[in-house]
Amino acid sequence: MFGPLDGHPGAAPSATRRLRAADDGIEALIVDASLGRSRRVHLPVANVGVPPQYADSIWSVLLRAVGPGTPFSERDLREATEVPDAVPPMEVVAVTRDGSLWVGEPAFGAPMRLWRVLRSDDDEWESVSLPASLVVLDEAQGLIWARDEDALGVHYVVGLELSQPQPSR
């Protein structure tokens, strides 16, 4: 099933975009009614492994949420809560004003996040590595505009110069 990206501020009114996690990667379906064309673009990437410490942190959060004095033990929660070994390689998705798709892989607390970029006029995915705290909002004239968050939880916008992207292999 493709997940819709229609209605996103970056999506052109005449274009329909869908993303889905395939068994062997990410698949994008782009239908452009104004040009009378559609295309499917596949990116062969494997699911991203969930680090054991991330699963442990999920269970510790659940234990704190349940609170002391409940009949649940950590063992009960671990048996009742399924944390997958791997997840599809997309956590954050953005559509820029020019129609490019930006798909961010799960970072799991790592300092950097890998973004896969599909330009609106290309069938080759590019790879861009950005600090994991950044969420891509737009790209224009060689700059990436992203949202970041400070230590107090206040959001702000940053602009980064985009160096020459490399095609994904």
N, C-alpha and C positions, 0 to 999 in steps of 0.2 A: 504494500500500500504506500502510495506516495503521500508525503505530508505537504499541505499547501503552504505557499509563501505569497499568495495573492493578498492584496490589501495592505501589504507592507509598504511603508512610505517610499522605499527604493524601487518598488516594482512598477514598471511602465503600465499604464492602463490597458494597453492592448496585449500585454504579455501575461502568460500563465506559467508559473514555475512550481515544480514539485520535486521534493527530495525524498529518497528512501534509502534505508540501509539494506543492501542486498547481502546475500550470504558471503559474497567475496568482495565486498567493498561498498562504495557509495554510488548511487545512480541518480542523475539529474534528468528531469524531463522538462523541456522548455518549449512552449508553444507560443509563437508570435503571430497573432491574427493579422496584424498590419502588414506583415511580409508574406503571410500565407504559408508559413513553414513551421515544422516542429523538428526537434532533435532530442536524442537520448545520448547522454555522455556518461560513461562509466569510469570510475576511479577504483582500480583494484587495490584495496588496502584491507589489512586484517583488523579484526576487532581488537580493542585496546584492553590489555590485561588490567584487572583491578588489583592494586597492591594490597597485600594482607593487612597492613596497618590501616588502610582506608576502611576495610570491612570492620576491623576492630573498633575504629572510631565511630562507625555507625551504631554498633551494639552499645558502646558506652553512652552515646547520646540517648539511645532508647532507654537504657537503664536509668539515666538521670530523669528522663521524661516520665517514666512510670513512677519513680519516687520510692523512698524507703517505706518499709512496712507493707509492701504488696506481696502477694503470693508468688510473684514471678522471680525466678532466679536468672542469672546470666545464661546458664545452660538452657533454660526454657526459652529465653528470647533467641538464642542462637539457633535452636532447633526450629522455632516458629518463623524466623525471619530469613528469607533467602536472599543472600547477597551474591550476585553472579561473579563468576571467575573473570569474565570479559564482557565488555559493552561495545555497542556500535561506535565507530570512530567519529562521532559528531555530538558535541555538547552545546555549542553555540552556533547559530546561523544568522547571517546578515545578508541583505541585498542592498547593494549600493545604487546610487541614482542612475548610473550608466547600465544597470541590470546585471552586474557581476555578482556571483554567489561567493560568499565567504563562509566556509565550514570549519569551525574550530574543534579540534579534538579535545577529549577530556584531559585536564592537566593534573588532577589528583594531588594538588599541593605543590607541584613542580614549579620552578620559577618561570619557565617559558611554556607557551602553548603553540603547537603547530597548527597553522591555518592552511586549508586547501582552498585555492581560489580558481574559479571558473569564470573567465572573462565572457562578457555578453556576446562577443564576436569570435570566440575561439572554442575549439573542442579539446584543448590541452589544459589539464589542471596544473597550477603552479603551487609552490610551497612557500609560505612566509612564516617565519618564527617571530613571535612577539611576546612581551611579558605576559604571563598568565592572567594578571589582574585586568588587562585591557579587553574591552569588548568593542569590536569594530562597528562603527556607525556608518562611515562613508569613505570614499576615496575619490580624490580629485586632483588633477594636475601634479601627480607624483607625491601627494601627501595622503597619509591615512589619518582619518579622524576617528578617535576612539574615546570611549568613556572609561574612566578610572575611578577608584574610590580611595579616599585617604583613611588614616587610622581611626577617624571618628565616624566613618561611614558616609561622608559627604562625597557626592559624585561630582566630577568635573570632566571637561573635555580636553583632550590633548591632541596635538598634531605631530605626526612623525613623518620624516622623509622616507619614501619608499626607494630602497636600492633596487638594482636589477634583479627581478624574480627569476627563480630557476624552475624549469618544468619538472613535474613529478615523474618519477620513473617507476 
